[in-house]
Structure formats: structure tokens, C-alpha cells
Amino acid sequence: MRRIPALVASCALALIVLPAGHAGSSADPGITSSTILLGGTSPLTGPAAAYASVARGAKAYLDSINAKGGVAKRKFDYRIVDDAYNPAQTIQATRQLVESDKVFAIYNSLGTEHNQAIRDYLNQAKVPQLFVASGATTWGRDAAKYPWTIGFQPSYQAEGWVYGKFVGKTKKNARIAVLYQNDDYGKDLLTGLKRGLARSSAKIVAQESYDVTAPDVQSQIAKLKASRANVFAIFATPKFAIQSYVYANRLNWRPLIVNNTVSGASNIMTLASEGGKNRAVNGSLTLNFLKDPTDPRWRNDAGMKQYRTIMSRFARGANVRDVYHVYGMAVAYETVSLFRRLGANPTRAGLMARARSITSAGNPFLLPGVSVRTGRRDGFPIQQGQLQRWQNGRWVPFGGLWSSN
């Protein structure tokens, strides 16, 4: 087990307490004797539409729980609104869910800028912003200021730190080029990478950003290739990550490629490989914390059998090989566990109190050894992952779990 020392310590929480005025009541909206109303935004269309599977997987799992009677005789009603990965639409949709639909919580909404755009509003309204689908460092670092907001996946800075540490130790005098999304998501990964490279002989020789509204990143890849870097870090969402591989291949650029977790799903890598024609894909590295439904290791795994059964019944026609569905189910599994702990009279304040005190080591959709834990000074539910290398059309894990706790 390796540790990420000062990085996440710098993001750790101060004591988080919901003030007395935040106390919930049986009159909290979104709860009836038979239903629990949750709502969230997802890019069902737009430049990050590949992530629609996150919401779809969560909904499929919640529907499977409903089929068994729900929790405390209540069934989940999960309303997903398309924001097209546009923060302005996220704000509008979230207000509709809170003020018109009267949801109990905003849940599993995706995107860094998008969740930042609604955080002040939700905390002022005392509406839970539960399991934000983003690894931005702010969800943990600023949790004392925003007690109604909590993330789920590992910190982007911690992820970047792992890449920096690994490259610094294994590729002496590495020259690194970085493509990153021009927001806190991309900048967090870049910051973590720089910290991981500290005191090593490797160095960043070029970095280029892109905006999510850009049609492509062709010019950025050409500039990065011109730096003569032998390592290429892709801190981009799937659309632009795929383009990065395609353009690198067309330019006959063959660096070691580090692809961030959110674009490292096997289904995305398969697209980037262009039917096996793209030689730039081979040998890529990423960090993973989920079981991959395409990995033969999990063919007889109980969690993956459960995943395939749920997909066949509650997400018919969806791509069962899409790893983002697994992420959604992992989130939904923990959500159901929270509501079971809340008992017969759930409140918004009670939900957040439970979200700040999770001890879960049995999530069937996470890699063995990866736990979900939160506490008084711990705002990142998942803090572990394993490096893996793309070989012969699939990810091959190596080494043990990296951990920040």
C-alpha cells in the first residue's frame, strides 16, 4: 500500500457540523410515505454525452431496489434532467428540481463547473448536494464552508499526484506535455501532477488547455508534439481524449500516454484505438477504482453478475460494456445504504450527517480493497485506486492500491 501524504492532507476537512438552524424535519420536501424524490443533472447531450451512462447506471440500480420494495417501504423516484454539459443549463434545471419538483436532494449531478455553479444556491437553501460526480478538490477542501455538498470519486489532485510520482520514479528525465480542460477539473489534475513530480528529474515542458465549447484540440496536440515530449498527459473528457489519441497517431507521435480516470473507461479506449489501427493507444496508463465489465477477471464475480442482471432488466438496450454504468451503480449502492441507515423518518439534515460518517467496505462495484469512508476530517468517500496499462485491447492492472488515507 502506497500513501499520498501531504496532498490530501491539505484538502482535508475541518470539523464539519450542520448548524442548529440546519436541522431537518419530517416536513422536508421530496419525502412521502411511499416515495423518495431525488433529482440531478446529466449531459445526456452535448460534448460530454458519454457520461450519460453515470445517471443511467444509478437509475437502473435504484429501479432494482424499487422492484424489491424500496427502502423503509419507500421507492426512489430519480429525475434526470439534461444540462448538455452547460453550467447555465445546470443552474436552470437545478432550480426547477428544487423549487418546482420539490426534490429531497440533488443527487449525482455531473461536472465540476456545473456543480460549483449550483453549490451556493443549494447550501443556502439547505438542500443536500449528494455525491457530486466530479473529483474536484474543493468538495473536500471546502466542506466546512459547504456542509450540504459532498463528492464521491477520488480527488483529481490526488490522481494527478499518483501519475507524477509514478512517472518521476519510472521514467528518468521524462519530458512531459499536458493537455488539460480549462477549469478546476483540468487544473486540479495538473496541480497534482506537478506535486507528484517534485524532487524528480522529470519535468513538464509544455502544457495546452482547451475549452469545452471548442470543436477539437488538433492545434493543441500539434504544439505539444513540437515540444518533443516523451510523456503525454491527457486531462480531458472523453470526446477530447479520443481526439488526442487520434491526432497523436496522425502526427506519428509515440509518447507514453497517461489518460485520466474519467476518460480511461475501456469503451472509450476502444473508440480511441480506431479498431486497433491507432498505435498511440498501446501502453497508456490510467488509475482505476471500478470493476470493469469487459475485464475477464470479473466474469464470475458476484458484483459483476449483479451488474449484468440489473442492466438486462432495468437498462435494456444500454451498452453493458460501458464502465460509466458501473460508476453510477457504485454511487447508487452507497445512496441506498445511506437511506437504510436513516430509517423510517429521513430528513435532509439526517442524510448529510450520515453522508459524513460512511464506513463501507463491501461495495460490489468497486475493486477489491477499495472502501468508501467519510468522517469528521475526511470529505473524499473514495481515496484508493490502482494503476493499469492498456495492452492488447484491454486494461491490465499492476502494483497494489494507491491510497490517500
C-alpha positions as CSV (number, residue, x, y, z in Angstrom):
1,M,0.0,0.0,0.0
2,R,1.4,3.4,-1.0
3,R,0.3,6.6,0.6
4,I,-0.4,10.1,-0.7
5,P,0.8,12.2,2.2
6,A,0.6,15.9,2.3
7,L,-1.6,16.2,-0.8
8,V,-4.9,15.1,0.5
9,A,-4.0,16.3,4.0
10,S,-4.0,19.8,2.5
11,C,-7.6,19.1,1.3
12,A,-8.8,17.5,4.5
13,L,-11.8,18.8,6.2
14,A,-12.1,21.0,9.3
15,L,-14.7,19.8,11.7
16,I,-18.0,19.8,9.8
17,V,-21.1,20.5,11.8
18,L,-24.5,21.2,10.4
19,P,-25.6,24.3,12.4
20,A,-28.7,24.1,14.6
21,G,-30.6,26.1,12.1
22,H,-29.9,23.3,9.5
23,A,-31.9,20.8,11.4
24,G,-34.3,18.9,9.2
25,S,-37.9,17.8,9.9
26,S,-40.5,15.3,8.7
27,A,-41.8,18.2,6.6
28,D,-38.7,18.2,4.3
29,P,-39.8,18.2,0.7
30,G,-39.4,15.1,-1.5
31,I,-40.4,12.5,1.1
32,T,-43.8,10.8,1.2
33,S,-44.9,7.6,2.9
34,S,-44.2,5.8,-0.4
35,T,-41.6,7.8,-2.3
36,I,-38.1,9.4,-2.1
37,L,-37.7,12.1,-4.8
38,L,-34.2,12.7,-6.0
39,G,-33.1,14.8,-8.9
40,G,-29.9,15.7,-10.7
41,T,-28.5,16.9,-14.0
42,S,-26.5,14.9,-16.5
43,P,-25.1,15.6,-20.0
44,L,-27.5,13.5,-21.9
45,T,-26.5,15.5,-25.0
46,G,-23.6,17.8,-25.8
47,P,-19.8,17.5,-25.6
48,A,-19.8,15.2,-22.6
49,A,-22.7,13.0,-23.6
50,A,-20.6,9.9,-23.0
51,Y,-21.2,10.5,-19.3
52,A,-24.9,10.0,-19.6
53,S,-24.3,6.4,-18.5
54,V,-23.4,7.6,-15.0
55,A,-27.0,8.7,-14.4
56,R,-28.4,5.7,-16.3
57,G,-26.5,3.2,-14.2
58,A,-27.6,4.9,-11.0
59,K,-31.2,4.8,-12.1
60,A,-31.0,1.2,-13.1
61,Y,-29.7,0.2,-9.6
62,L,-32.4,2.3,-7.8
63,D,-35.1,0.8,-10.0
64,S,-33.8,-2.7,-9.0
65,I,-34.2,-1.7,-5.3
66,N,-37.7,-0.4,-6.1
67,A,-38.6,-3.8,-7.6
68,K,-37.7,-5.3,-4.2
69,G,-40.0,-2.9,-2.3
70,G,-37.6,0.1,-1.9
71,V,-36.2,1.3,1.4
72,A,-38.5,1.6,4.5
73,K,-41.5,1.0,2.2
74,R,-40.5,4.0,0.0
75,K,-39.5,3.8,-3.6
76,F,-37.0,6.0,-5.3
77,D,-38.1,8.5,-8.0
78,Y,-34.9,9.7,-9.6
79,R,-35.4,12.5,-12.1
80,I,-32.6,13.2,-14.5
81,V,-32.5,16.5,-16.4
82,D,-30.3,17.1,-19.4
83,D,-28.0,20.1,-19.0
84,A,-25.9,19.4,-22.2
85,Y,-22.7,20.0,-20.0
86,N,-23.6,23.7,-19.9
87,P,-23.4,25.3,-16.4
88,A,-26.1,27.8,-17.3
89,Q,-28.5,25.0,-18.0
90,T,-27.4,23.2,-14.9
91,I,-28.5,26.2,-12.8
92,Q,-31.9,26.4,-14.5
93,A,-32.5,22.7,-14.3
94,T,-31.5,22.5,-10.6
95,R,-33.8,25.4,-9.6
96,Q,-36.6,23.6,-11.4
97,L,-35.9,20.4,-9.5
98,V,-35.7,22.2,-6.1
99,E,-38.5,24.8,-6.5
100,S,-41.0,23.1,-8.8
101,D,-40.4,19.4,-8.4
102,K,-39.5,19.7,-4.7
103,V,-36.8,17.1,-4.6
104,F,-35.4,15.8,-1.4
105,A,-31.9,16.1,-2.6
106,I,-29.8,17.0,-5.7
107,Y,-28.0,13.8,-6.5
108,N,-25.2,12.5,-8.7
109,S,-25.1,15.7,-10.8
110,L,-22.1,15.6,-13.1
111,G,-19.4,18.1,-13.9
112,T,-17.0,20.3,-11.9
113,E,-18.1,23.8,-13.1
114,H,-21.7,22.6,-13.2
115,N,-21.8,21.6,-9.5
116,Q,-19.8,24.7,-8.5
117,A,-22.4,26.8,-10.3
118,I,-25.2,25.4,-8.0
119,R,-23.4,24.9,-4.8
120,D,-24.0,28.3,-3.2
121,Y,-27.7,28.1,-4.0
122,L,-28.1,24.6,-2.6
123,N,-26.2,25.3,0.6
124,Q,-28.3,28.5,1.2
125,A,-31.4,26.5,0.6
126,K,-30.2,23.7,2.8
127,V,-30.7,21.1,0.1
128,P,-28.3,18.2,0.0
129,Q,-25.9,18.1,-3.0
130,L,-25.2,14.4,-2.6
131,F,-22.4,12.5,-4.3
132,V,-21.3,15.1,-6.8
133,A,-20.0,13.3,-9.9
134,S,-16.6,15.2,-10.0
135,G,-13.3,14.7,-8.3
136,A,-12.6,18.4,-7.8
137,T,-10.5,19.1,-4.7
138,T,-13.0,21.7,-3.5
139,W,-15.6,19.1,-2.4
140,G,-13.3,18.0,0.4
141,R,-11.2,21.2,1.0
142,D,-14.2,23.5,1.3
143,A,-16.6,21.1,3.0
144,A,-16.7,23.2,6.2
145,K,-18.0,26.1,4.2
146,Y,-20.4,24.0,2.2
147,P,-21.7,21.4,4.6
148,W,-24.6,20.4,2.3
149,T,-22.2,19.2,-0.5
150,I,-20.2,16.0,-0.8
151,G,-18.4,14.3,-3.6
152,F,-17.8,10.6,-4.3
153,Q,-14.8,9.7,-6.5
154,P,-11.2,10.3,-5.7
155,S,-9.7,13.8,-5.7
156,Y,-8.3,14.9,-9.0
157,Q,-5.3,16.4,-7.3
158,A,-4.6,13.0,-5.6
159,E,-5.0,11.3,-9.0
160,G,-2.5,13.7,-10.7
161,W,-0.1,13.2,-7.8
162,V,-0.1,9.4,-8.5
163,Y,0.8,10.0,-12.1
164,G,3.5,12.4,-11.3
165,K,5.0,10.1,-8.6
166,F,4.9,7.1,-10.9
167,V,6.4,8.8,-13.9
168,G,9.1,10.6,-11.8
169,K,10.2,7.2,-10.4
170,T,10.0,5.1,-13.5
171,K,10.9,7.3,-16.4
172,K,14.1,9.3,-15.6
173,N,14.4,12.7,-17.2
174,A,10.9,12.4,-18.6
175,R,9.8,15.4,-20.7
176,I,6.0,15.7,-20.2
177,A,3.4,17.5,-22.3
178,V,0.0,18.1,-20.8
179,L,-3.5,18.8,-22.4
180,Y,-6.0,19.9,-19.8
181,Q,-9.5,21.2,-19.6
182,N,-9.5,24.9,-18.7
183,D,-11.4,24.6,-15.4
184,D,-10.9,23.3,-11.9
185,Y,-11.1,19.7,-13.2
186,G,-8.2,20.0,-15.5
187,K,-6.2,22.4,-13.3
188,D,-6.6,20.1,-10.3
189,L,-5.1,17.2,-12.2
190,L,-2.3,19.5,-13.4
191,T,-1.5,20.7,-9.9
192,G,-1.4,17.2,-8.6
193,L,0.9,16.1,-11.4
194,K,3.3,18.9,-10.6
195,R,3.3,18.0,-6.9
196,G,4.0,14.3,-7.7
197,L,6.9,15.3,-10.0
198,A,8.6,17.3,-7.2
199,R,12.1,16.2,-6.4
200,S,12.3,14.1,-9.5
201,S,14.3,14.6,-12.7
202,A,11.1,14.6,-14.8
203,K,9.7,17.9,-15.9
204,I,6.7,19.4,-17.7
205,V,8.0,21.0,-20.9
206,A,4.6,22.1,-22.5
207,Q,1.0,22.5,-21.5
208,E,-2.0,23.4,-23.5
209,S,-5.6,24.0,-22.3
210,Y,-8.9,23.8,-24.2
211,D,-12.4,25.0,-23.5
212,V,-15.3,22.5,-23.5
213,T,-17.0,24.5,-26.3
214,A,-14.1,24.0,-28.7
215,P,-14.7,21.8,-31.7
216,D,-11.4,19.9,-31.4
217,V,-7.9,20.0,-29.9
218,Q,-5.9,19.4,-33.1
219,S,-3.8,22.6,-32.8
220,Q,-3.0,21.9,-29.1
221,I,-1.8,18.4,-29.9
222,A,0.4,19.7,-32.7
223,K,2.0,22.2,-30.3
224,L,2.5,19.6,-27.6
225,K,4.2,17.2,-30.1
226,A,6.5,20.0,-31.1
227,S,7.8,20.2,-27.6
228,R,9.5,16.8,-28.1
229,A,7.9,15.4,-25.0
230,N,8.2,11.7,-24.4
231,V,5.2,11.6,-22.0
232,F,1.8,13.0,-22.8
233,A,-0.8,13.5,-20.0
234,I,-4.4,13.8,-21.2
235,F,-6.5,15.5,-18.6
236,A,-9.6,15.8,-20.8
237,T,-13.2,14.4,-21.1
238,P,-13.9,11.5,-23.5
239,K,-14.6,13.5,-26.6
240,F,-11.3,15.4,-26.4
241,A,-9.3,12.4,-25.0
242,I,-10.3,10.3,-28.1
243,Q,-9.3,13.2,-30.3
244,S,-5.9,13.5,-28.5
245,Y,-5.2,9.8,-29.3
246,V,-6.3,10.2,-32.9
247,Y,-4.3,13.4,-33.6
248,A,-1.2,12.0,-31.9
249,N,-1.4,8.9,-34.1
250,R,-1.8,11.0,-37.2
251,L,1.3,13.0,-36.3
252,N,3.2,9.8,-35.7
253,W,3.8,10.9,-32.1
254,R,4.5,7.9,-29.8
255,P,5.0,9.2,-26.2
256,L,3.9,7.3,-23.1
257,I,0.4,8.5,-22.6
258,V,-1.2,9.0,-19.2
259,N,-5.0,9.2,-19.6
260,N,-7.0,10.5,-16.6
261,T,-9.6,8.2,-14.9
262,V,-12.7,10.0,-16.2
263,S,-11.7,9.1,-19.8
264,G,-10.0,5.8,-19.1
265,A,-13.0,3.6,-19.4
266,S,-12.4,0.6,-21.7
267,N,-15.2,1.6,-24.0
268,I,-13.6,5.0,-24.5
269,M,-10.2,3.4,-25.1
270,T,-11.7,1.0,-27.7
271,L,-13.0,4.0,-29.6
272,A,-9.7,5.8,-29.4
273,S,-7.9,2.7,-30.7
274,E,-9.8,3.1,-34.0
275,G,-10.4,-0.6,-34.5
276,G,-6.8,-1.4,-33.5
277,K,-5.3,1.0,-36.1
278,N,-4.2,3.6,-33.5
279,R,-0.7,2.6,-32.3
280,A,-0.6,5.6,-29.9
281,V,-3.0,3.9,-27.6
282,N,-0.9,0.9,-26.6
283,G,0.9,1.2,-23.3
284,S,-1.3,4.0,-22.0
285,L,-1.6,4.3,-18.2
286,T,-4.6,5.3,-16.0
287,L,-5.8,5.0,-12.5
288,N,-8.9,2.9,-11.8
289,F,-11.2,2.1,-8.8
290,L,-14.1,0.3,-10.5
291,K,-14.6,-3.2,-11.7
292,D,-14.5,-3.2,-15.5
293,P,-17.3,-5.3,-17.1
294,T,-15.0,-6.0,-20.1
295,D,-12.3,-7.5,-17.9
296,P,-12.3,-11.3,-17.9
297,R,-11.1,-11.2,-14.2
298,W,-14.7,-10.3,-13.2
299,R,-16.5,-12.8,-15.4
300,N,-17.7,-14.9,-12.4
301,D,-17.6,-12.1,-9.9
302,A,-20.8,-11.7,-7.8
303,G,-20.8,-7.9,-8.2
304,M,-20.4,-8.1,-12.0
305,K,-23.1,-10.8,-12.2
306,Q,-25.4,-8.5,-10.3
307,Y,-24.5,-5.6,-12.6
308,R,-25.3,-7.5,-15.7
309,T,-28.6,-8.7,-14.3
310,I,-29.6,-5.2,-13.3
311,M,-28.6,-3.8,-16.7
312,S,-30.6,-6.5,-18.6
313,R,-33.7,-5.8,-16.6
314,F,-33.7,-2.1,-15.9
315,A,-31.5,-0.6,-18.7
316,R,-32.4,-2.7,-21.7
317,G,-30.6,-1.8,-24.8
318,A,-27.8,0.1,-23.0
319,N,-24.2,-0.9,-23.6
320,V,-23.3,-3.3,-20.7
321,R,-19.6,-2.8,-21.5
322,D,-19.8,0.9,-20.6
323,V,-17.8,1.3,-17.4
324,Y,-19.7,4.6,-16.5
325,H,-22.7,2.5,-15.8
326,V,-20.7,0.7,-13.1
327,Y,-19.8,4.0,-11.6
328,G,-23.4,5.0,-11.4
329,M,-24.3,1.7,-9.7
330,A,-21.5,2.2,-7.2
331,V,-22.9,5.6,-6.3
332,A,-26.5,4.3,-6.0
333,Y,-25.4,1.4,-3.8
334,E,-24.0,3.8,-1.3
335,T,-27.1,6.0,-1.6
336,V,-29.4,3.1,-0.8
337,S,-27.1,2.3,2.2
338,L,-27.5,5.8,3.5
339,F,-31.3,5.7,3.3
340,R,-31.4,2.4,5.1
341,R,-29.4,4.0,7.9
342,L,-31.8,6.9,8.0
343,G,-34.7,4.7,9.0
344,A,-38.4,5.4,8.8
345,N,-38.2,9.2,9.1
346,P,-35.5,10.6,6.8
347,T,-34.6,14.3,6.9
348,R,-32.2,16.3,4.7
349,A,-30.0,17.1,7.7
350,G,-30.0,13.4,8.7
351,L,-29.0,12.4,5.2
352,M,-25.9,14.8,5.3
353,A,-25.0,13.6,8.8
354,R,-24.9,10.0,7.5
355,A,-23.0,11.0,4.4
356,R,-20.3,12.4,6.7
357,S,-20.0,9.1,8.6
358,I,-19.8,6.4,6.0
359,T,-17.9,3.1,6.6
360,S,-18.5,0.8,3.7
361,A,-16.0,-1.8,2.6
362,G,-18.4,-4.0,0.6
363,N,-19.5,-2.0,-2.4
364,P,-19.7,-4.8,-5.1
365,F,-18.9,-2.5,-8.0
366,L,-15.5,-1.2,-6.6
367,L,-12.2,-3.0,-6.9
368,P,-11.4,-5.3,-4.0
369,G,-9.8,-3.4,-1.2
370,V,-11.4,-0.1,-2.2
371,S,-13.6,1.2,0.6
372,V,-16.0,4.1,0.9
373,R,-15.3,6.1,4.1
374,T,-16.0,9.6,5.3
375,G,-15.5,11.2,8.7
376,R,-15.1,14.5,10.6
377,R,-11.9,15.3,8.7
378,D,-12.5,13.2,5.6
379,G,-14.5,14.6,2.7
380,F,-13.5,12.2,-0.1
381,P,-15.6,9.0,0.1
382,I,-13.2,7.1,-2.2
383,Q,-9.5,7.6,-1.8
384,Q,-7.9,4.5,-3.4
385,G,-7.2,3.3,-6.9
386,Q,-4.9,1.0,-8.9
387,L,-2.7,1.9,-11.9
388,Q,-3.3,-0.1,-15.1
389,R,-1.8,-0.3,-18.5
390,W,-3.6,-0.7,-21.9
391,Q,-2.3,-3.9,-23.6
392,N,-3.8,-5.9,-26.4
393,G,-7.1,-4.1,-26.3
394,R,-7.7,-4.2,-22.5
395,W,-6.5,-2.7,-19.3
396,V,-4.0,-4.8,-17.3
397,P,-3.6,-3.7,-13.6
398,F,-0.2,-3.7,-11.9
399,G,1.1,-2.9,-8.5
400,G,-1.0,-2.5,-5.4
401,L,-3.6,0.1,-4.4
402,W,-2.6,3.7,-4.1
403,S,-4.2,5.2,-1.1
404,S,-4.5,8.7,0.5
405,N,-6.0,7.7,3.8
